[in-house]
Amino acid sequence: MNKNLIFKSQSTPTIKVYLYIFVYFMFVRLIYVFFQGFFNNYTLLMDSVGLVHFADQALLGNFNFDWGRFIASPLMSLFIAGHKLIFGSYWNVMLIISQLILSSVSGIYIYKITRLLFEKQEIAMIATIIYGLFPMTLYWVHTFSQETLFQSLLIFSIFHLIQYCSNVKLTSLIYSAVLFALSFLTKSHILIFSLFIPVILFLNINSKKKSIFSFLGFTVICILSTLPYGLYHLKYNQTYILSSNGYGYQFYFGNSWPGYRNIVEPLPQDTILQHYKNGVDNAPYYYGSEQANIDSMFQLPQHTKQFTFLKSGLNWIISHPWLTLKLKCFDFFYFLIPGVNPKLYTFWNWFISFIISIPIYIFGYWGMWLAIKKDYKKHFFMLALFLTMILFSVVWYVQNRFRTITIEPFYIIYASSIIYMILSKTNYLNFKIPDNNLQNNS
């Protein structure tokens, strides 16, 4: 082990502790699915129908996952297609079981990440218990959507990235890069995080030469992982994409009259619910005079569509600087506050999500501040995740579920450090988890 490494060598508990965590997560999730309902999966997120449709396309050899407004990230549809191919008519049940397993394994990795960051086993157990019960994440485990797959892959990748900063082993770098590539093949907004990876490596690896080669290796692995999908769309759509190419559409929708009305001046909640009940589309209010412009952009081929959306959004910003400033302030506010957007959900949905999330947010921000102040190099990855979501939510378009699946599990880690600190000072914390026969992780 290199004595000059910034991170200290960590030890990991026995397999028995991991098994306890896995069983705990599976038990909680099975109970949740039982009460939530096992076969109403399509109704939990509108994207599900499209993703399953693309899976059927893939089984016929068609990988052009075109939503119309943009090309979708491929991995979730391929994941569904694999289950359909292997399990036939039982694919839906097995898909849910696979997601339950993935989510449960991610609980083990939350424990492992917390041990790497804070060393204390009690903090790791607090984080694991809270993450296992956290309903904002739990909601997605039996949907036919990208959320659980993406969140699990990102957690796995972050663990191996932190571990690589600790042990500088090539295997850790390879695991992190491959898992990160798979995560952005599931949801492409996490590509923004790649801007910070060279900084993370530079801060935590004392050898500048090794940090440069590490970043180059990470980049090459990610590019190679996306090469087949990119070349496919270069052939069929005359555009090379790493994952989804929806950057232009998202930017336009977050920087236009439709985006402004949706965030700043949405319809009253009872009106929206009544429209849904009557099968009435809300688009005429949100799109207004922009409808014709949107329709014309939708008709463009994919290799020009996203740039046109992007240009239209930039033109709106230039034409409406003060409205843009107001919109961005709303975006930033809705990103920072816990729970769902109070203007877009019913009062009770907002209130329950707010009450559940507010201690995680307050303690999470507090824990992040103390940790970064103490050792900003070690915890810079968290600042990078935070800035990634700020950039996406403010520059593009604020969406609560993107924030939830990307950073809220990590908020829980830092909130747990504060909970441990408070309990320790009150002498209330007196539990110990059996952790014998430790194995060296270095």
Number of C-alpha atoms within 10 A of each C-alpha: 10 11 8 10 16 17 19 17 17 18 17 21 19 14 12 12 16 18 13 12 23 20 15 17 24 21 14 16 23 16 10 18 17 10 9 13 10 15 13 11 20 16 12 14 13 12 15 19 15 18 26 21 14 25 27 19 17 19 15 9 9 11 19 17 21 16 13 14 21 19 19 24 25 25 21 27 27 21 18 24 24 17 20 20 13 11 14 12 11 11 17 20 14 17 22 19 17 17 20 25 19 19 26 23 21 27 27 23 23 26 25 24 23 26 21 23 22 15 17 13 20 21 23 25 24 20 27 27 17 17 24 26 15 17 14 18 20 18 16 23 27 29 23 28 25 24 23 25 25 25 25 24 22 24 27 23 25 22 21 24 24 24 24 24 24 24 23 22 13 12 12 19 24 20 20 27 25 19 24 29 28 24 28 25 25 29 23 21 23 22 17 17 18 18 12 18 19 17 17 23 26 20 18 23 23 14 13 13 10 14 21 16 13 22 20 13 15 22 18 12 20 23 15 13 19 17 15 12 19 19 16 16 20 14 10 12 17 15 16 17 20 22 25 21 23 23 17 21 25 22 23 28 21 27 27 24 21 22 23 21 17 18 21 16 13 17 17 12 15 11 12 17 15 11 13 12 9 9 9 12 11 13 10 12 14 20 19 12 12 13 15 11 12 17 11 10 20 18 11 14 13 21 16 13 22 25 16 17 24 19 15 22 24 16 14 16 17 11 11 14 11 11 17 19 12 12 22 23 14 17 23 16 14 21 21 14 15 23 23 23 21 16 17 16 16 15 13 10 14 17 16 12 18 18 12 15 20 14 15 26 21 15 20 24 18 16 23 23 15 15 20 16 11 11 11 17 20 20 19 21 21 20 15 19 21 18 15 22 23 19 17 22 22 22 16 24 21 26 17 17 15 18 20 19 22 23 18 23 27 24 24 28 31 28 26 26 27 22 20 20 15 13 13 12 9 9 9 10 14 8 8 9 10 11 14 11 11 12 11 10 12 16
